[in-house]
Amino acid sequence: MRNVLATDIKNNIRSIRFILGIFLIVSATLMSEHEMLQKIINAGGSAEGSGWFVAYTYCMNSVNMLLFVPIAVAFAGGENTEAELHSRFFLFSYIRSGRKQYLVGKAAGLLVSGGLTAFLAMVFLLVICILRFGQYPSLIDGNYEMAVLVGRTAVSFLRLFLNGAFWALIGGTSAVITKNRYMSYAVPFILYYVLTVFQERYYQKAFFLSPRYWAASIYYNDIFCIAILAVGSFLTALIFMCAIERRLRYA
């Protein structure tokens, strides 16, 4: 399993698509949150807290950023397993590693590469926020201890990593089930959009139905968001492995 996992992660993060996924998230966030970030500059600070943390909060809760994540995280490896099954190259890896190791390695590799795409995108955004908005203080009296802000930022990284992992697994599973690698990009985006609109239009108080509120701790706290994303990722990984095994059985 270790060899399969290491190979998958290495191939995924070395691809140009991995970089494109990060770039898509970063650029979509900065363009969509430009006006909010400009307000911090114009005001010389923020009444919500330290400038860099408020700017980062805008970025990680950006509606457009969260909309693009399901597509972007699939860039690195969402279609790879389906392409491997289609080309029958899997016979080489499957025989060498064994059934269980192959399945777990594929799921874990996609989980890690998808999570890293979202994680590194937010690291870049955090660096930008610190460099550009670190000079802007809070405009209200309040004790914003650095340790608290750092802790909240660290927790947000775990939440966003799991969000990226979840949607990457959704994409990979869709591609394997439909035998169409392009579904790894289309299905996560459509599913995210449909669930979000469905909740906003018909069940406005049932925030747990919207994937937006799983990824952004706007209504629920970080523990709830991390828990639901962790469970969702685990269940999706199981479905992903079952889908691969079924394809292998009839190969």
N, C-alpha and C positions, 0 to 999 in steps of 0.2 A: 504493500500500500504506500509505503514511504516513497518508493521510486516513482510510482504512478503520480502521487500527489506532487512531488518535487518537479517532475517533468511537466505536468499540466500547469503548475504555477509559473514555472520558468518560461514556458512557451507563451502563456497568456500575457504576462507582464512585459515581455520583450517585444511584443507586437506593436505596430504603430497604432492599432485600434485601441490599445490600452491608453496611450497618450491622448488620442482623439476623444475618448470618453471623459477623461479628466478635463480636457480643454472645453468640451461641450458644457459640462456642469459649471465650470468657473466662469466662462463667458456668458452663459445664460443668466447666472446669478448677478453678475456685475451690471449687465444691461438692464435687467428687470428692477434691480434695487438702486439704480443710479440716483433717482430723485430722493429717496429716503436718505441715502448716504450724503447727498449734497446738502440736505437740511442740517446735518451735523456740522458740516464745514461752515455753512452760512451763519449758524447760531454760535459758532465758536465752542461747541460742546453739546451735551445732551442732558435733559432733565431726567432721563431714565437711568443714568449711570455713567461709568467711564466710557469715553468715546470709542475705544477699540472694541470693548465688549458689546456695546450697543450695536455697532456696525456689524460685528460677527453674528449677533443674534438676528439682525435683519437678514443676513445672508443665509443662515442655516434654516430659517423659517420661511424663506422665499417661496411663494406659490409656484412660480415658474421653474425654480430650481428643482423643487420636489416633483414637478411634472416631467422634467427631462431626465431625472435619475433613472427611471425604469428602462429607458432606451440606452442611456450612456453606459450603465454598468454591464450591459450585455455585449458591448463592443469587444471587450477583451477575450471572452471565451464562450459566450452564449451559444454560438453556432458550431463550436468545435466538435462537441461530442456527436452531434448529428452528422457532421461532415465525415467524421471518422467511421461511424457506423455505415454511412452510405458508401464509402470507398472500400469498406471491409478491411481497412488497415487495423481495426480493433483486434483482429485475430492474432496479430503478433503480440500486442500488449496483453491481451486477455489470457493467452496461453502461458506467457511468462510469469505474470503476477498472480493469477488465480481469480476466480469469480468474485469473492468477497472483497479482496484487495482492490480489484479493478473498479468495482462499483463504488466503494467508499472513497477511493482516490479521486474518481471523477467528480463526485458530489462535493467533496471537500475542496478540490481544486477550483471548481466554479464558485463555490461560496467565498473562498479567500480572494480570488481575483476580482469578483464583483464588489466585495466589501472594501478591498484596497482602492478600487477606482473612486468610490464615494469618499473614503477616508482621506486619500491624498488630495482630492479636490478641495476638501474642507481645510486641510492643512495649508494649501496655497492661499485660500481665502483668508484664513486666520493670519498668515504672515502679512498679507496685503493690508488687512485691517489694523494690525499692530503698527506697521510702518507708516500708514497714511493717517490713522486716527488716534494713535497712541498719545499724541500731544494734546488732545481735546479732553478736558476734565468733565466731571459731573457738574451740572449747573445748579444742583440743589445740595443742601447740607445732608450728608449721610456718610456712614462709615462703610465703604466698599473695600473690604479686605481683599488683598490680592489672592490669598489662599482660597477664598471662597469662589472668586471668579475663575481661577485656574481649575478648581475642582469641578465646577459646573461645565467648563469647557471640555475637560477630560471625559466627563460622562456623555457629553454630546457626541464626542467622537465614537464612542461605543455604540450609541444609538444609530448614528448615521452609517457606521460600518455594517451593522446588522440590516439596516434598510437596503443598502446596496447589495448585500449578500442575498437577501430575500428575493429581490426583483431579478437578480441574475439567475437564481435557481428557477424562478417562474419562467424566464425566457428559455433557459436550457431545456426545461421539461416540455414546454410548448413545442420546441423544435423537434425533440425526439418523438413525441406523440404524433405530431402531424406529418413527420418526415419531411419537413420544410424548414430549412435553416433560417429563412427570413422571418419566420414566426417568432424567433427569439427576440426580435426587436418590436414587432407589431403587437403581439399579445400583451406584454407587460404594460405598454403605453395605453392600449385600449382598455385593459382591465382597470388600471389606475384611474383613468378618466371616467369610465362608466361608474365605478364604485363611488368616486368623489361626487359626481353630479347626482347620482341616485340618492346619496345621503343628504346632499344640500337641498334637493327638491322635494323629497318625500318623507324623510326622517330627520328633520333638522336638529332634533335634540339627541339623536342617537349618534354621537360623534364617533363611537367605536367602530361604526360601519365604514368610515372613511379612512383610507390608507394615509391621507394627509396627516391625520391626527395620531397615526402610529409613528410617523417619522419626525414630527415636530411636537415638542412638549408645550403646545399652546393651551390645550384644555386639560389633558392628563399629565401626570408627573412623569419623570424620566423612568422610574421603576416600572410603571405600567407599560410605557412604550417599548422599553427594552424587553420586557417579558413577552409581549405579544409578538414582537419581531423575532425573538429567539424561538418561540414555539412555532411560528409560521415558517421560519427557515428550516427548522428540524422536520416538520411535516412535509414541506415541499421537497426537501432532500430525499426523504423516504419515497415519495412519489416519483421523483427523478430516477432513483435507483431501480424502482420497480419497472419503470418505462424502459430503461436500458436493458434490464434483464429479459423483459418480454421480447425486445428486438433481437437480443442475442439468442434466445430460445428458437426463434423462427428464422435465424440467419442462414 
